[in-house]
Amino acid sequence: MPLLLRMALLAAATSSTIAAAPSFRHEIMPLLSRSGCNTGACHGSANGKGNLKLSLRGENPEADFLTLASNRQSSRLNTADPLKSLLLRKPANLASHEGGKRLPPDSDGFRLLESWIREGAPDDPPDAPTLTNLSVSPPERIVEPPDSPIPLSVTASFSDGSSRDVTRAAVYELSNLIASVSPDGIVSARQPGETTVVVRFEFLQRPVSLAFLPSNPDFSFPDTPEFNFVDQHIFRRLRQLKTAPAPLCDDTTFLRRASLDLTGQLPDRATAERFASDTAPDKRARLVDQLLLSPAFADWWSLKWADLLRLEERVMDPTGTRAMHQWLRNAVASDLPANLLVRALLTTDGSSYQNPAANYWRVLRDPSLRAEATAQLFLGTRIGCARCHNHPFDRWTQDDYYRFAAIFDGIGYDILSNRRRDDNDRMEFAGEQVISFNAKRELRDPRRDASPLPAALGGQPLPTSPNRLHLLADWLTAPDHPLFAKVQVNRAWAALFTRGLVDPVDDFRMTNPASHPALLDALASQFVSDGFQLRPLLRILTNSRTYQLSSDPGPAAPNGIHAFSRASIRRLPAEALLDAAHLALGVPLDFRNFPDSHSAISLPGARFITKSKRADAAEAFLKEFGKPPRATSCDCERTTESSLAQVFSLTSGPLVDRLLRHKDNHLSKLLKDHASPDAILDDLFWRFLSRPPSPPERDRLLPLLADPSSRRPAMEDLAWSLLNTKEFLLRR
């Protein structure tokens, strides 16, 4: 019986027996995947389960065939009496099976597997057709009642020109729990929202983007002006989702938002009052231009690079950390194009002190770590899974992994001195190093015990000569590279909008599609046209109406649908919060261990804390509020999550107590100048919240400041209250 007809019979469930041997690769392997037998939690784990180890998610059908069919008369697979085969009995729960019932005895899958065993458990012939493409219909859909549920249709194409409906043989996985999907590919909504269904058959995967809308027959999109092409893309999607954008935020909110996002600093009182009184229609655009040229902009955005490039003193040592940080800050201040910055990182060798960009290699001392970090940082691609097996959610194979890692082989270190504090810590270095590129090939592919040939990730082969890193930089930063510009744009978007167009920002893959792919393409194209420079990109984003929307969702926003219809609220990052508290209270910020740094956003690195070199109160505060240790190259290290310890730090911690009682703080200055209660109230509100007090606030708070004999403690209480308000702690 032809394979096409056999698959059709199985899909229609019209036959209880299979006349000829099923295809191992196109029928048995998908059956094992669909039943969950080869997942990481079951027989696809590194050590397998119950003396049976399969390749993860069926990535290696050749090895799985040998595992299953090597002994056709064993208890696992008995071709003489298939019903005695543990391969049948265990998933049918006819024998003890930790994984429970996977193939009921009356199911088509059970009969298919029994037929394969009865026919002698054969492998496919060498000339059997191979899978070439997988298509899913619909590829995306916006669903409104009563259209749900949505049936998916999956078609596999093969090398002999045939195509087959494999809807009932595919595996379906959801990105979240707002919907459910049946084994037959029928997706049903549990609540309004957006989800991605990843459809998998054999080694190919395809995403399906679905949005489930609540019933809203009376919806009409408001007449909302579009400021630039960002709004055109965002509002087009919002119209499709029947979601109204929030109104524009007020001036105070925009001032604080733009100042924090672009510089990591709150506006001072003079700037806030000047902006509030300005009636010019272009005042927001002019504010953005001023912020982009400020010294704090260079501090803030070099700090973001410092997080990603792991500027910390344990491996890079204090001198190297400062040299690298100064180089990064100069690059940001001069708006060095991202392609040139990355090229410098990849191609600089020599002294880690004299050539600061060479510190990129000082941190990454292993070919595999270099390959994984470079792919994640500059291509938004996580290839670490492919070190041990083909990537389960992306197209990268182990061959891709080791050929890419081979590019980063042959990097040598001449350690001129090492005055480390812990002789047992092999990754602590304290002293100058000289990095060199050579043709040595020490990396081994463990599957073959051989040195892999270098090749760009999914791209061209590269020579083993030392200039391979220059060729890598050419390939990676090319204007037409499909990922490099998008990754830079996506990180900038996430910095301003909290969430990337691709989220997580360093996880670009087919099965994690962008929320607005056309917008990402347009921004990347503009970024390339602008010479890979950051400031023009940020100017476009911050001048969009989308960026300037209020964080108030409004009554028309459906539950579960965001799509950048409003601004996201988030807690101030650790450095911004520490600087804001000191600025508001007029206390200089001094770090005992960083005497040259007078703001948290300008700190060169994460300090290596030892028993003899402890953190001061400011450093402890930063750690408490999410400053990353810079131990990995992942954006996920930094956190703005809240904790009970943070509450104690803000309400009764030593640092806040010191700020409020400092003899030379701004409260002391107000008392020394004999400021009136009205002036005190105005001043503190402008300094903490960038606005004057409202009439109800003024009426309620002025009496607290009326008595001169208790004015100082009253001012401290007021400042403490403002410091702990959501309006101060949150970026809205």
N, C-alpha and C positions, 0 to 999 in steps of 0.2 A: 504494500500500500504506500503511495507517495507520501512524503512528509507533510506536504500542504494539506492533503485530505485528512491525514491523521490528526493534525493540529486542529482542523475545523471540527472534526468529530468530538475532540476533547472539549473545545470551547463551547460547543452547543450542548454538551452533556447528553448526546443521543445514543451513545454506545457504552456498554458496560464492560466491554473487552476491547483490547487493542490487538489487531491481527498480526502486526509485525513489530519487530523490536523498536521501541521508541529511541529517538535521538538522545544520546547522553548529554550533549552540550546544549541542545535547544529545548529539551523537555525535562530531563531528570535534574540537571543543574538548576534551572529556574524553579523547579518544584522544591528543591532543598532550600533555595533562597526564600521562596514564598512561605515555606513552613518555619523559617527562622532557624534552621539547623546550623547555618554557617555564620551566624552573627557572633560578635565579640563576646556576648554573654553565654554562648553555647559552644558548639564544636569548632567555631571559628576563632576561639581565643588562642592566645599564644601557646598554651599547653594542651588545648583541646579539652574535652570532657569525656569521662568514662572510657578511656582508652581509644577514643576516636577523635582525630584532629583533622579538620577540613580547612581549606584556605578561606581567609576572611571574605565573606560576601561572595564567595565563588570566583575569586580573582584568578585562580590557577586550576582550570578544569583538568589539565593533564595530570597534575599531582593528585587531585581528588579521585580521578578514575583509578589510578594505581592503588590509592588507599582503600577504595571500596571494592574493587574487583580483582585484587591481586590473588585472593584465595576464594574461588567460587564454590567451595564446598565447606566453608567455615560456618560457625554459628552466626556470624554477621551476615553472610550472604550465601544462601543455599540454593543453587540453581536447580537441584534435583527436586527440592520441595520448598518452593519460595515462601510458603506461609510459615515456615520454621525460621526464616531469616530474621535476625534481630533488627536488621535495617527496616523491616516492615513492622515487626511486632512492637518495638519500642515507641515509635511515633504514633502507633495506633493505640498505645497504652494497654496492649495485650501482655506486655512484660514491664517490669518495673522501669520507669523512665522519669528521671528528675525533671525533664522539661515538660511533662504532662502530655496530654493528647494533642497531637499535631496533624495526624492523618486519620480521621475516622474510617473504619473498615468499609463503610458504604460510600466513601467519597471517590470522585474521579481520580484524585491524586493517588490514593491507595491502589486503585486498579492500574494506574499508569506505572507506578513503581513495581507492582507485582508482575506486570507484563514484561518489563525490562529484565527483571531477574529470571523469569521463566524462559525468556528467549536467549539466556546465557550471559546476561549483563555485558553486552558487547560495547566496544568503543565505536565512535563514528568513523567511517572510512576516511582515508587521507584527503580524498577529493570532495568531502562533504562541504556544502556551502557554509560560509561564515557570515555572522551578523555584521552589517555595514551601517545601518542607520536605525534610529528609533524616533517615531513621531507620535505626538499625543494631541488629541483634539478634545476640547478646545485648549489652545496654549495659554489662554488667559480669559477671564470672564468676570464681569461685574454682575452680581446676582441680586435681583430684587424679588420680593414675594410676589406671586407664588411660584417663582421659577425653581426654587430649591426643592429637592436635591439636584445636583449636577452629575450626570454620568460621563465618565471619561472613556475615551476610546483610544487604544494603544495599538500601533502597527509597527511591526518589525520588518525591515528590509534586509535581504541577503545577497551574497555575492553572485548568485546565479540569476539575479534579476527578479526573484520571487519576493512576495511580501505576504505577511500573515498577521491576522488579528491575534494579538497576545494579551488582550485586556485581562483575561482570567489567569494569565500566567505571570503577570508583572507584580512587582512589589510596590506598595504605596506607603509613603512616609510624610507626615505633616510637620510643618515648622512650628506649630503651636496648637493649642487645644481649643481654639474657637470653632473648630469643625471636627467632624469624624469622617473616616473613609472606610468603605466596606471592602472586603477582599475582591469584589468585582469592580472596584474603581468608582463607586458612587459616593460623592462627597456631599455631606449634609451639614448645614450650619447649626452650631449650638448657640451662637450669639453673634451679633453684628461684629464685623472686623475683617482684617485682611490676613490671608494665610498663603503659604506656598506648599503645594503638593509635589514631592519629588517622586517621579515614576522611574522605576529601575527594572530593566530586563537584561539578564546576563551582565555584561560589563558597561553598558550604556545607561545614562541617566538623563532625564529631561525634567525641568521644572514647569509647573503650572501655577500661575498667579491667579488667585481668586479673591474677590472682595464681596462680602455678604452685607447687604444694606438692609436696614429696617424699613418697614413700610412708611413712605413719606410722599404720598401722591400730590400734596399741595406745595412741594418744594419749588422754589424759584431762586436761581442764583442772583445775589445782589449785584447791582451795578458798581463794580469795584475797579478803579483805575489800576492799570498795570504800569509799573515804573520802568521795567526792562524785561529782557527775554527770560529771566529767571521766573518772573511772575507769570509770563505766558504759559510756561510749562506747568508750573505748580497749579495755577487756577484752572487750566484745561483738565487736569486730573481731578481737581476738587469738583468741577462741574459733573464729571463722570460719576463721581462718588456721591453726588448730591449732598455735598458738605459745604457750608458757607464759611468763608474765611473770617477770622476774628477781625474786629476793627483795628485801626492803627493804634499803637500804644501812645501814651501821652509823652510829652517832652522829657519829663523827669525819668521815666522808665527808659526811654531811648538813650538818654545821656549816660545813665549808669550802665545799661547793657552794652553799648558800644565801647565805653571806657574800659569795662572789665574784659570784654571779649578781645579787644585789640591791644590793650596795654596791661591787663591784669591789675589795674589800679583804679580806685575811686576818683572821681573828679574832685578837686579842691573847691572850697566855697566860692572863690572868685569866679572860677570857670562855670560852676553851676548857676550862679546868679546871672552871669553874663548870658549864658545860653537861654535861661528862662525868660529874660527880658528881650531877647532878640526876636524880631517879628519878620525877618526876611524868610521867604519861602525856601531858600537853599541852605538854611542854617544846619540842617542835618548832614548834608553833603560836605559842607565846609568843616564841620566837626570831625567827620571821618578823615578828611585830608590832614587835619592838624594831628589827629591821633596817630595816623600812619607815619608821620615824620617825627614823632616824639622819641626821645631816648628810651622811654619805658616800652615802646613797641619792640625795639630791638631786644631789650631784656626779656620780654614775655615770650616772643616767638623763638628766641634762641633757647629758652628754657624748655620749650616743647621738643626741639631737636635734641637737647641734652638728655631728656628722658629717654628718647628712642635710641640714642647712640650710647647710652649706658655710661654717662660721665659719673664715675664714682671712684673714690680714692683707694679702694682695696687693690684693684687691678691696675688702674691708670696712675696711681699715686698723686699726691696733692699738686706737684709741679705740672705733671702731664694733664691733670684735670683742668687746672687754670689755663694752661696753654690752649687746650682744645676748646674750652669755653670762650676764651677771647677770640679765637679764630671763628667760631660759630657766630658770636655776636657781631663781629665785623662783617661777616657774610650777610647776616640779616639786615644790618644797618645800611649796607650798600645795595641791598636787594640783589645779591648775587643770584643769577638764575639757578633754579633747582637742578637743572641738568648739569651745570658746571659744578655745583656743590657736591652732588653725588659722584660725578666723575673724579673730583679731587679725593673724595673718601676712598674710592675703589682703586685709585692708581698711585697714591702717594706712599712712598717708602722713605727710609732714612731715619733720622733721629726723632724720637717721640717728643722731644722738647723743642727742637728746631723746626720740625715739619709737623705741626700739630695734627693735621688730618690723618697722619699715619697711626694715630692712636685708635682709629677704627679697628685696625688689625691687632693692636695690643690687647684689646678686650676679647676678641674672638680668636682663640688660639688653637682651634681644631677645624679641619676642612668642613666637616659636617655642620658645625655650629655657624661657620662663616656662610655656608650655602643657605642654611635655613634663615638666618637673620637677614641676609641680603634679599632673599626672595620675599620675606615678610615685610621688610621696611620699604622696599622700592618697587615691588611688583604686587604688593597686597596679597601674596600667595603663601599659604601655609603648606609646606611640603614635608614637614616632619614625619607625618604618618608613612610616607613612602620610603622611609629608611628601612622599615621592617616588612612592609607589604605594600602592594599597590594602594594608592590613596582611595579610601572608601567613598569619598564624596566629590572627588575631582578626577581629572583625567591623567594625573601624573602616576607613572609607574616607577618601580624600583630602578629600572634602567635610567629613566629620566633623572631620578634623584642622584644616583652615583655618578652619572656623567656630568651633572651640574656641579656636584661637590668636588669633582676632580679639577675644576677650574681653580679652586681655592687651595689646592695642594701646593707644596713648594713655597711656603712663606716662612722665612727664617727669622730668628730673634737673636741678636747679639746683646746679651744683658751686661751692660757696662758696670752696673752695681746693683745690689739688692739688699737694702737695709730693712728688710721686713721685720715686723714685730713678732710674728709667730712662725718659727722655722718649720712647723708641721703643716702650715697652710700653703700648698703648692700654687695657689692662685693669688697670693698676696705678693705684690711687687712694690718696691720703693727704690726707685732709681731709674736712670736713663736707659733706654733700649734703642737699638737700631734695627729697624725692620727691613728685610731684603726679600726680593722676589727671585726665585730660581726655578730650575726645571726638574727638581727632585719630585719623585712620584712615590709617596709613602702610603697614600690612601689605598685601601683594599676593599673591593666588593666582596663581602663575606660569602656570597652565594657561589662565587667562582674562584675565590682566593687569588684575584688578579687585580691589576690597576686599571680602572675604567678610563676610557678615552674622554677628554673634556668636551663638553658641548653646552651651549646655551640652553636654558630650560625650554624644552620643546622646540629648539631652534638649531642653528648651524653648529657644526663641529668647530672646535677651537684648538689651536696648537698647544703643545705642552711647554713651549718657550715662555720666558718671563713676560713677554708683551701680551700674553693672553688676557690679562686684566684690563689692558687698554682696549682690546677688542671687545671684551665683555662690556665695558663702559660705553663703547660705540653702539653696541646692540641694545643695551638696556635703556639708554637715554635718548634714543633716536626719536625724532618727532612723530614717526609713524608707528612707534611701538604701541601695541593695543592696550597696555596697562599702565605704563609709567606715569603719563600725564593724568590719567584718571585717578590713580592712587593719591597723587599730590592734591588734586582738586577735592577728592573725597575727604581727606584729612582736614583741609581748610573748612569745608562745609560742616563737618562734625564739630569743629571747634566753635563755630558760630551758632549752629542749630541743635547742638547736643547729640544728635544722631546722624550718622552718615547716610548718604544716598545708598551706599552699600554698608550694611551693618552686620557684624563688626567691620570696622574700617579697613582691617588688614586681612579680610577673608573674601577676596574676589574669586568666585567660581560660578560655574553654570547653575549649580543647585542653590546658590544664594544670590538671586538676581537683584539688581538695583531697583529701588522703589520708583525711580523716574529715569529709565535708561536714556531716553532722548535728551533730557536735561544734562545728565552726566556727560554724554557725548559732546553736547554743545559747549559746556564749560571747559572740558578738556581741549577742545579745538581752539577756544578763545585763549586758554592758558598757553598753548603752543604758539599761537599768533602773537601773544604778548611777550614772547621770548622766555617763557617758563618763569616769569617774575611773580612774586607773591603779592605785592601791593596792588597791582591792577586787578587781580582776582578778588582780593578782599574788598576792594572798592566796589566792584560789581555786586558782590553778595550783600554788603551792608547797605547799599543804596537801593536794594530791591524792596518792594512793599512786603514781600514775604518775610524778610528779616525784621521789618518794623511792625509786624502784627503784634497785637496784645497777647498775653498769655491766658486771657479769659476765654474759655471755649465758647461761651454764648449759648443761648437756648437751642440753637439750630444744629449744634454739632452732635451727630449720632454717636452713641456709645461704641467704642472699639475702632473708630476711624480717626486717624490723626492726619497723616499725609501732609504735614507741615501747614495745617490750616490755622495754627496758632503757635506762639512762641512756647518753648519748653522752659519750665522752671527747674533750676538746679542750685544746689548749695555752692557757695564760693569755693574755689579750689584752695588748698591749704595755704599756699604762698599769698594769694590775693587776700584771703581773710586775715592773715597775720599783718600784712601791710596796711590793710584798711583800718584795723583796730588801732594801730600805732599812728596812722595819719589822722584819724578822727580825734584822737586824744592828744596829738601834738607831742608824742614821745619818740625820739630818734630810736631807730631799730639798730642795735649793735649785736653782732654775733661774736662771742668770745673766740670761737675757732676760725672765724672768717673776718678778721678786722677790716678788710678792704670792702666788705659788702655792707651796705646800709639799707637794703631792702631784700625781702625774701625772694622776689622774682629774679634778682641779680646774682643769687648764689651760684657759684660755678659748678658744684657737684653735690652728690650725696656723700656724706662723710662716713668714713670707716670708724665705727664706734668700738672701743675696746674697754677693758676694765680700767686701764690707766688713762683713757681719753674719752670721757663721758660726754654725752650731749648736754648742752645748756638748755634752759627752759624754752627758748625759742625753737631750737631744733626738735625738742620733745613735742612741742605743739604741732610742728609741721608733720611729724610722723603720725601723731594722733589723728590728724585731719586728712591723711591720705597721700602725703608726698611719697612717691614710690622709692624703693631702695635701689632701683635701676639694676636689678639682677637679670632681667630678660629684655628682649627687644620688642616687647608687646605693649601696645597702647593700654591694654587692660590692667597693667600694674597700678596705674593711678586710679584712685577711687574718691568719689564724693558721697559715699554712703554715710549715713548718720549712725551714731552709736551713743550708748548711755555715757561712756567715758567722755565723749565730746561735750555732752550736756554739763557734766561736772566741770570740765575745763573752762567752759564759757561762763558758768554761774559762780564758781568758787575756786577756780584754778589759780596757781601762783602767778601766772603771767598776767591774767586779767586784773588780779588784785594789785600787782605792781603798777600797771598802767593807770588805774584809777587813783592810786595814792602817791604817785610820783610827784615829788615836790616841784618839779619844773614842767608839769604837763599843762595842757591848755586850760584846764579848770583853774589852775593856780594863776595863770595869766589873766583870765577873766576877773578873778577876785582882785588881783593886783591893780587892774585897770578900773575897778569899781563899776563894772558893767551892771546895768539894771536887769531886773528879772526878765523883762521883755527881750533885751539884747542877748542875755544868756540863753534863753529858750530858742530864739531865732538862730543863734550861732551854732548850738548843738544840733539842731535839726538839719541845718544846711550841711554841717560837717559829716553827720552820720547818714542822713537820708537824702541829701541833695535837694531839699525842698524846705519851704517854711512850714511851721506847724499849722494845721487847720484850725479854724475858729473853735471847734469843740475841744481840740487838744490844748489850745492856748487857755481856754477857760478853765480846764481841769488842772493844768500843770502850774500855772502862774502862782496860785496860792501856796504851793509847796516851796517856792523860792522867795516868798515874801519876807521871812524872818532872817535878818542878817546874821543872827547868832547861830543859825542852823543851816546856813546857805551851802557851806562846803559839803556836808554830808548829803544834803538834798541834791546838789549837783552831781555827786558821785552816784547816787541812786538813779538819777535821771539818765546819766551816761550809761550806767549798767543796763538799764531798761532798754535804751536805744540799741546798745550793742547786742542784745539778745532778741530783738524783734526780727520777725521773718523778713521784713522789708530790708533790713541791713544784711542778714545772713544769706539771703537768696538772690540769685540773678534771675530776674523776671523778664 
